[in-house]
Amino acid sequence: MAQKQRITYLDLLRGIAILAVVTIHVTSYPVAFLSMDSTVYPLYFILNAASQFAVPAFLFLSSLVLFYRYDGGVQGNWLLFYWKRLKRILLPYLFWSVYYSTYLSYIQHISFSDGLRKFLKGLPLGGSYDHLYFMIIIAQFYVLFPLLSLLFQKIGKVRRHPILVGALLQIAFYLLNYYVLHMHKTGTFVMTYVVYFFLGAYMAERLKGVSSDETPKWNYRWTALFLGSAILFIVQKWLQLANPHWIRQPFLSNINFITDYAYCSIACVFLVLFVRILEGKPRLQKVLFSLGSCAFGIYFIHPYFLILWRHFVMTSGPIAYHLLTWAGGAAALAASWLITWLLMHTPLGVYLVGESKWKARNKRGASQSGTM
């Protein structure tokens, strides 16, 4: 399989995306339980809604990286391709599924047999804890990627118009589900996100023609599209919260579909352009790069610290509640970041957080000692 050099600035986008994930989880409780009459409620709501690009961005990035590196397709050893990627998600997913299931069973006083039954039932859909559904989606994408790659190689129109093809497939699935299938929980089904995979393929093709020496410039058109789509998306979300039936069906579902996919798709492209400019900001680049390289582990671990914080530290005091909400988010991010970084420098890193620098460090050490 022909591989290309790593695009390092994409780790900055991973850093932004994991910050958005943490923001969603930090603000989810205030959005769910605070009164809409609260003065600061709109702030929580806007931050929560604006961060909804997080999961699409990670799926988009996964697609972009694979289509960029394997533009010649998966040739020959498909089993090796699957093994390399699935072991990065399957083993950590199993570990953290057991961990969260065990902990929740303990604090909720669920018996071993009931807990085991619940665990086995939820495992295929990421049911051990809310955030684990993402692993089911990414596993489906990895399984499908060789077939998608073959589709791009064999059908010229798909390769020339990936965004159009992806959008048509997304619309087709939406209409099929709305009028025929009536699936209420589509969050773990890969077709719910198909447009982001095709968008990643499109951006991979674009980046192949970008020289590393080319100085990035601020793109005002994409900035306007991003801000405009964000405003429309947030306003729509607010209208639906304030008055769930402000417009009758199927128009409400259609508006939700359009504003959601438009905002998240535009955000993905805009952020790729944005991080190329951030690459010239050394201090910010260093922080986001570290966040991006630890994103997988932070994603797995930070909800646990949020659980502990909400259980042992949070209070309902009018001022303390807001201060502790954000302090808990910062503490969960910092703790999961540190633990991920430490695990990545051990042999267990690849099995627990999907990444390990242990072998690379040992190779460098052996190489250096060999030259002494």
Protein Blocks (a to p, Z undefined) as FASTA:
>chain_A
ZZddddfklmmmmmmmmmmmmmmmmmmmmmmmmcfkbmklmmmmmmmmmmmmmmmmmmmm
mmmmmmmmmmnopehjlmlmmmmmmmmmmmmmmmmmmmmmmmmmmmnopafklmmmmmmm
mmmnopmbmklmmmmmmmmmmmmmmmmmmmmmmmmklmmmmmlmmmmmmmmmmmmmmmmn
opablmlgmklmmmmmmmmmmmmmmmmmpcfklccdddfklmmmmmmmmmmmmmmmmmmm
mmmmlpccfklmmmmmmmmmmmmmmmmmmmmmmmmmmmmmmklmmmmmmmmmmmmmmmmm
mmmmmmmmmmmmoccbfklmmmmmmmmmmmmmmmmmmmmmmmmmpfklmmmnopafklmm
mmmmmmmmmmZZ
